[in-house]
Amino acid sequence: MDEVATLFQFTGALERLLTARDTAAFEAVWTAERLERVGWEALAVARHPRAEPLERGLAVLDRRLLAALARARALPDVHTSTFRVPELERWQHAAAAALVASRWGVAGLRTVIADTWAPPARRYFALLALAERHPPAAGALFQRYLRVPASHHAFLGAAVDAARWYPGLAPDLLRLFDRVRGERLHRRFLGPKILGSLYYLGDPVAAPLFRELCVCGHTAADADRCEVTRALVALRRFSGAVPENVKYRDPEAPEVGAALDAAEALYEKERDRLTPVTVI
C-alpha cells in the first residue's frame, strides 16, 4: 500500500534524525533523506481520509516528530533553530491533526478548529483535513471564513479551496474576489484559489467575472497563476468558444486551443489536491 510506505519512509527518516550526534550529522541526515519533500508528501497522505485506518502508524509518526523536535531544539545552532525547528513544528501539528481525524473523524477536527487556545498551525491543519473530507454540514463553517474580512490568510485560503465542493458558495467567492482584487498581495495569494474553485464549481454566475478577466486579468506563463488562461478555459467550457482576450491575438489559432487543452488537463489533475501554506 503506497500510503503506508510513504508514512513509514518519513517515520524511518525521523528515526535516523534522532541518532544524529551533532548539528553536522543532523543536517547530513536531513539532506540525504530529502526530508522536506518526503515530509510533506507523507503528511499529504496522512491528511487524506484514506489514511484514517492507519491510526497506529500516525501515532508513531506523531511521537517521532515530537522526539525529533526535542533533538533539534537541543542543538546549539542558529540554522537549525531558524529553519529546521519551525518545519518540524509544522509537521508535528499536521500529524497531530491527522491523528485526530483518524481517531475522532469530522467531529474531532471541528473540535480542534473551534479551540481558539490551540496553536494556529494545529487548527489550520485540522481545517485543511476537514476540507479534504468536505462533509455537507461543513459548508457553513467555510462560508464564515469567506465572509469575515479579518480571517487569517491561511484559514481563508483553506476555506477558498474547500468552496470547490460547495455549490452555494460561488457568490461568496465572487464577493471575496472583488474585496481583494485591488490588494496586490492578497490577490496574488487568493486570486488563483478563488478562480480555481469557481472553475471547479462550474456555476454560470461566475461567467461575467471570467469575461471581464479576459480583457483585464493578470497574465502569467504558469497556467495555475494566469487569470486570463483560467478565464478562457472556464468560458470555453461554458460556451465551447474562446473569446477575445489580452493574451492571444488570434483566439481561434490551433496553438491557442492546444495551450488551453494543456491548462485544462492541469486544472483537472489538481481538482482534488489541496496544498498547505506556511503557517507562522
Residue pairs with C-beta under 8 A, 6 or more apart in sequence:
2 45
3 45
3 48
3 50
3 51
3 54
4 54
4 57
6 38
6 41
6 42
6 45
7 42
7 45
7 46
7 51
7 54
7 57
7 58
7 61
8 57
9 38
9 42
10 35
10 38
10 39
10 41
10 42
10 43
10 61
11 42
11 57
11 60
11 61
11 64
13 29
13 33
13 35
13 38
13 39
14 61
14 64
14 65
14 67
14 68
15 64
16 29
16 33
17 26
17 29
17 30
17 33
17 35
17 68
17 71
17 72
18 64
18 67
18 68
18 71
20 26
20 28
20 29
20 71
22 75
23 75
23 76
23 77
23 79
23 80
26 71
26 72
26 75
26 80
26 84
27 79
27 80
29 35
30 84
36 87
39 87
39 91
40 276
42 61
43 91
43 94
43 95
43 98
43 276
45 51
46 54
46 58
46 61
46 94
46 95
46 98
47 94
47 97
47 98
47 101
47 125
47 128
47 129
47 132
48 132
49 101
49 132
49 133
51 58
51 98
51 102
52 101
52 102
52 105
53 102
54 102
55 99
55 102
55 103
58 95
58 98
58 99
58 102
59 99
61 95
62 92
62 95
62 96
62 99
65 88
65 91
65 92
65 95
66 92
68 88
69 85
69 88
69 89
69 92
72 80
72 81
72 84
72 85
72 88
73 81
73 85
75 81
86 280
89 121
90 121
90 278
90 279
93 119
93 121
93 122
93 124
93 125
93 279
94 121
94 125
94 276
96 122
96 125
97 109
97 112
97 122
97 125
97 126
97 128
97 129
98 125
98 129
100 108
100 109
100 111
100 112
100 126
100 129
101 108
101 109
101 126
101 129
101 133
104 111
106 130
106 133
106 135
106 138
109 126
109 127
109 129
109 130
109 133
110 130
110 138
110 141
112 118
112 122
112 123
112 126
113 123
113 126
113 127
113 130
113 141
115 123
116 123
120 152
120 154
120 279
121 279
123 155
124 152
124 154
124 155
124 158
124 276
124 279
125 276
125 279
127 155
127 158
127 159
128 158
128 274
128 276
130 138
130 141
130 162
131 142
131 158
131 159
131 161
131 162
131 274
132 274
134 162
134 165
134 166
138 162
139 166
139 168
139 169
142 159
142 162
142 163
142 166
142 169
143 159
143 166
143 168
143 169
143 172
145 151
145 155
145 156
145 158
145 159
146 156
146 159
146 160
146 163
146 169
146 172
146 173
146 175
146 176
147 172
147 175
149 179
151 159
153 186
153 189
153 190
153 277
154 277
154 278
154 279
156 190
157 189
157 190
157 193
157 277
158 274
160 173
160 176
160 190
160 193
160 194
160 197
161 193
161 196
161 197
161 274
162 274
163 169
163 170
163 172
163 173
163 197
163 201
164 196
164 197
164 200
164 201
164 271
167 201
167 203
169 197
169 201
170 198
170 201
170 203
170 205
170 206
171 205
173 194
173 197
173 198
173 201
173 206
174 198
174 205
174 206
174 209
176 190
176 194
177 190
177 191
177 194
177 195
177 209
180 186
180 187
180 190
180 191
180 194
181 187
181 191
187 218
191 218
191 227
192 224
192 225
192 227
192 230
195 213
195 227
195 230
195 231
195 234
196 224
196 230
196 267
196 270
198 206
198 209
198 210
198 234
199 206
199 230
199 233
199 234
199 267
200 267
200 271
202 234
202 237
202 238
204 238
206 234
207 234
207 235
207 238
209 231
210 230
210 231
210 234
210 235
210 238
211 231
211 235
211 243
213 227
213 228
213 230
213 231
214 228
214 231
214 232
214 235
214 243
214 244
214 245
214 246
215 244
215 245
215 246
216 246
217 226
217 227
217 228
217 231
217 246
218 225
218 226
218 227
218 228
219 226
219 227
219 228
219 229
219 246
219 247
220 226
220 227
220 229
223 229
223 230
223 259
223 262
223 263
223 266
223 267
224 266
224 270
226 247
226 263
228 245
228 246
228 247
229 247
229 259
229 260
229 263
230 263
230 267
231 245
232 242
232 243
232 245
232 247
232 248
232 251
232 260
233 260
233 263
233 264
233 267
235 241
235 242
235 243
236 242
236 260
237 264
242 248
242 251
242 252
242 256
242 257
242 260
243 251
244 251
245 251
248 256
248 259
250 256
